[in-house]
Amino acid sequence: MLADPALIGLLVPAMRAGGQLTIDGPVTGELAHNLTHGCQYVLDRVIAGLSQVPIETTLTVPAGSPAGGVATGFSAGVDSFAVLAEHHFAEVPPDLRLTHLTFFNVGSHGPGERGRQVFRQRFKLLTPAATEIGLPFIPVDSNLDDFYHFTTHLQTHSPRSLAAASLLQGGIWRYYLASSTAYENVGVFRSESCAFADAIMLPLFSTGQLRFVSHGDQYTRVEKTVLVASVPLSHTFLNVCVNPPASGARAMRCCG
């Protein structure tokens, strides 16, 4: 099994610690190269307190053959419903059509066992929506948040989510990360959210086997809301993706 998820997920904590990141396992050579050449530059300028670090791998391998799946995270928020509107409910080339939905525990649900309980509760709440949509709904539970005590989920949600998504590259070749930022606001600058740099950064996390794509950057918030309103299921299942209550009911962070 590839160690790509560990490399992606631990890059920011290693940059915070300021030491060499050593991955003892097979890593896609293209990924290791990109995370050394370019990606750390972006992260360093978005998140205060980081420094660029060397990456040591015990074994690099070429990218494998892409699988056939296409996935996106599903929280039933506006951004995730926008991906569905364009890549499930609309006409789209077959190789771009969604085949799977995902839901990750990488920090948005809170720390420790309490966060894990909220994650499970939210997944249970969302399952009826995924059933209505008609796509497999894949949860990924992890302890990745334990390594990010120095920052917030909002500031680092992209590499966290990409690390979890890369676990699935044996079955998917394309992963849409639902964006909350319009293209005119994209840039590399200090921010409380890494979303402003997603359109620039995601290609640097991609390989010949797994491509990460930022979706929805061409829309204003109002335009995206109109798009989502065209999906009848959103009228029943839409969640407000900000300041989620502990119960997880009717509101949850989008980036799961």
Secondary structure by P-SEA (a helix, b strand, c coil): ccaaaaaaaaaaaaaaaccbbbbcccccaaaaaaaaccaaaaaaaacccbbbbbbbbcccccccccccbbbbbbcccaaaaaaaaccccccccccccccbbbbbccccccccaaaaaaaaaaaaaaaaaaaaabbbbbbbbcccccccccccccccaaaaaaaaaacccccccbbbcccccccccccccccccccccccccccccccccbbbbbccccccaaaaaaaaaaccccccbbbbccccccccccbbbccc
